Amino acid sequence: MNYEEKITINVTERLYNRITDDIRVYGKLKNNGEPNINEFLNTVISNYFDEYSDSYSDMIGRIEQILGENEKGSRRKAQEIVRLMNMPRDTGLKQKTNRHIAVKPTKYSFNEDRLEEIDRISAEYGLSFSEYFRNMLGAYFEMPQYRRERVYYKDLCSTIMAAIRKQRALRIRTQRSSITVYPRYLVSSPEELFNYLLAEDPEGKCYTFRISRIINAAVVNREVCVYRPENDEYFRQALQSPQYSGVYDDHICVELTEQGKNMFRVIYFDRPVPVRTEGNLYWFSGSVMQIRNYFSRFGKHAVIIEPVFLRKQLRTYYEEALDAYRED
């Protein structure tokens, strides 16, 4: 295998769709708007190769131990078991659903040592390149979204964590601007969807950056972070729901009907955590935007009591919706 050879990976329709969905989530598109599959897969294979290779070898070793070291051909049997475990679940629909992806390796993604390792693994485990990389992608997409994102943005996350660990400033560039910040936390949302950098600038202004929106970052070793204690409460709140940075309030009260309570129990996504409840009243301390977005779907079954400005916002929201549905 060399840099001139393309790797053809045969994947199921479901796996192909998951690949293109992630590409669109990260905004990795070609100029014509099509998903940049080659760039995405080169990055995933490069960043995930060592972790997957180690886990694959470890699984074979553990199965071999179960079979017994004295068992004749235990190594080969263990390899075959792992190969069967990684076969597509929808084999019966193979002819209808198989997709063929041609990936051109890049020198950035594959050095000579890695190419030799791929050849060795393929020969030892009796796998074609297509099988091995399909299995790798299958394992990658078994991880939750935020873990996949950390693998895809491995270098960026490593740079951010290094800056946090050393307490050094971070120079980051987004599509909108470049800015120097003091990084505080690298966290995922409670729903384990995306990762966020929580930081403040030298003037004390607080920021939340979604990792996939950062183009690049570099540690500024000469500049030590000077964190402002007055921002501690902001970051305490932001850690609970980093996707909703902005205005926070320590005294948000919502009145729920019995139906509203049932809705609150079953609607998990973006659900805020109450600090206390008393009958039909629920108190929250956190993002005003999160409260507004979450309870706006409850209709008459959730009424904002406090703060007043948020109550007015929801009332206006429903009044405008009513106006839109009125017949002329």
N, C-alpha and C positions, 0 to 999 in steps of 0.2 A: 504494500500500500504506500502511495506517495501523494504529494500535494496535487499532482495532476489528475489523479483519479477522483471521480465523483462517487459518493456513497449513495446507493439507492436503498432507501428505508421503506419497507412495505408496512403500512399502518392501517388500522381499521378506520372506518368513517368517523366513529366516535372520537378516537384519539386525534385524528386530523382536525376535527372541529375544535377540540380543546386547545390544540396548538394555535390555530388561527384566532381563537377567542382571546388567548393570553397576549398574542401579538397586538391585537387591537386595544386591549386594556392598557398595554405599555406604550401604545402609540408608535410602534415600530413598523411603519408603512413605507412603501416605495413612493416615488414621486407621483405615480399614477393611482395611488390610493390602495394598491393591493398589499396584502401582508408580506413583509420581508422574511420569508420562511428561512432562507439560507442564513441570514444574519442571526436570527433568533436561535436556530438549532446549533450553529457553531458556538454561540455563547453558552447555551445550556450544556452542551456536551463538554465544552472546555471547563466550565465551572463545576460541573457535577461529576465529571469522570472519576476523579480519585475517590470521592465519597461512595459512589455507586460501586466501583471496582472493589473497594475494601468490603463493602456490605455483601456483595455477591460472593466473594471468596469466603467470607465469614459464614455465610449461610451454607455453602457447600461443606465447609469444615465441620459445622455443627451437625449436619445430617450424616456426614461420614462417621462422626463419633457415635451417633445413635445406632447406625448400622453395625458398628464394631470394626475396629481397626484390623482385626484378623479376618473379617469377612472378605472373601475373594471378590476383587473388583469393586470394593466399596466406594472408591473414589469416583469411578466411572458411573456407578449407580447413583451416587449423590448428585453428580453433574446432570444426569438425565432427569432426576426428580425435579431439580431446580429449573431445568429447561421446560419441563411439562408445566410446572407451576406458573411460568411466565408466558405460556401460550395465550393468545387472545381468547377471551371468553366466548366471543361470537364466531367461532370457527365455522359453524354451520352456515353462516351467511358470508363466508369469505369471498366468494366470487362476486357477490353483489356490492360488498362494502370496502374491499381493499383499495387503498390509495397508495400511490407510489411517489415518494418524495426524493428528488435528487439533490444531495447536499454536496457542495464543493468545499472541502476543507481549506482553511486558511492557515498561514504560518502563525498567526496570532493565536489561533485555537489549538493547533497541534504542532508540538515540537517533535524532533526526531525520536526522542525517548518515548513519547506517548504513542507515536505511530508504531514503534516496535512493540510496545506493550499491548496495543490493540491486536497486532498480528499474533502475539503469543497467546493472549486470552482466547482469541478465535480458534486457534489450533488446539489448545489444551481442552477447552470446553466443548469442542465440536459444534460451534455456532458459526453461522454466516455473519458477516458484518451487519446485514439487515436485521437479523434476529437479535444480535447483541444490542444494537442501538434502539431497536423497538422496545426491548425489555427495559433499557435504561429510561426511555421516555415514559414508559408505563409506570415505572417506579417514581419518576419525577412528578407525574400528575396524580399520584396517590397522596402526595403531600398537600396540606392546606395551602390556600392562596398566598398567605403571608410568607410561608416557608419557601415556596417556589420563587416568590419575588426576591427573597434574600439570596437565593442561589443565583438567580439571573443577574442581580446587581451586587454580586459578591465583592468585587473590588471596591465599589462605592461604599458599601456597608463596612468593609474593613477599614477604609480611610476614616469614616465617621467614628467608628468605635475606637480607633487609635487616638483621634483628637479628644474624645471624651475621656479616655483612660489617662492621657498625658495632661489633660486640662489645658489644651492649646486651642487657639482660634482656628476657624475653618473658613476657607475662602470657597464659596460655592457659586455656581453659575446656573441659572434657570433660563427658560425661554424669554423671560421678561427682563432679567437684570442679573448683575453680579453683586455679591454682598459678602462682607466679612461678619461672621457670627461666632458667638460662644456656644458650642453645642452642649445641651443638657442631657437629652435622652434620645435613644433610637427605640421606638415602640411600635407595636401593631395595634390595630383597633380591636375592641372586645370581640367582634365577630370573626377575627383572624383573617381579614381580607387583605388589607394593605399596611405598609410600614410608613412611619412618619418620623421626621427629625424635628424635635422640639428644641428651640434655641432662642437666644436673645442677642441683640447687637450691642456694641460698646456703649450706646446711649441708653440701654435698658429696654428697648422695644422688643416685645416677644413675637416669635414667629413659629409657624408650623409649616413644614415642607413635606409634601408627599414624595417618597423616595423616587418614584418613577418620573417625577417632574424635574428632578435635578439632573442637569447635563453632565457636570463633573464637579469634583471637590478636591481641595488640596489642604493639607495641614500647614498652618502658619506657625512654625516652631518658635519663632522669635517673640510671638505674642501670647502671653499667658492669659487664660480666661479670668475675668473678674466678675463673678456672679453677683447679682443684686438680690439681697434677702427679700426685698419687697415683691419680687416676682415669684417667690416660692409658692404662694397660694395659687397663682395662675397656673403654674406647672402641675400642682397637685390636682387641680381640676382637669387640666388638659390630659393628664395620664389616664383618666377614666374614659375619655372619649376624644382622642387626638384628632379624629376626622372633623370635629366640630369646634375648632379653635375660634376664639373671638370673645364675645360678651358672656361673662359668667355671672351667676347670681346665687347667693347663699340662701335665698328665701323664695322658693317657687312653690306655690300651692295649687293643686289641681283637684277639683271635685269630680268624682266618678260615680256614675249610676251603677246598678248591679250588672247591667250589660257591659258597662265600661270596665268594671273590674274583671269580668270574664275575658274581655278583649285584651286587657293588660297582661293577663296570665298567659295567653296563647300567642300574642304577637311579640316574638322574641327580638327580631331584627331592630337594632338601634334603641332598644328599651332602656330607659334610664333607671337607675337604682334609687328607690326612695330612702330618705334618711329617717323618716318615721311616717306612720299612718295613724289616723284616728277616725274610725267610722268610714265615711265616704271621702275623707280628705287625705290626700297624699302630698307630702312635702319632699322637695328635691333640692339638691345643691349641685349645680353644674351648668352646662351649656344651655343658654337660652335658645339657640338655634336647634339643638337636639330636641328640647321639649316641644318647640313649635312644630318641627317636622314630624315628630312621633305622634303627638296627640291630634294633629290636624286631620288624621284619617278617622278619628273617633266620632266626629259629628256631634250630636247633642249628648252623647254619652260621656263627654269629658269637657269640663268648663274650667278655664283658667281663672283662678281667684286673684292670685298675685304672681308677679308684679303687674301693676295696672297697665304699663305700656305693652306688655305681652298680651294681656287680655284684649286690649284694643286692636292689636295686630291680628289676632285670631278672629275677632268680630268682623273686621274689615275683610279678611280673607273669605269668610262665609257670605258676607253681604255681596261681595263682587261675584262669587260663584252663583248666588241667587239671581243677581241681575243678568248674568250670562244665560241662565236657563229660563228667564221670563219670556213669554211669548209676546211678540209685538202687538 
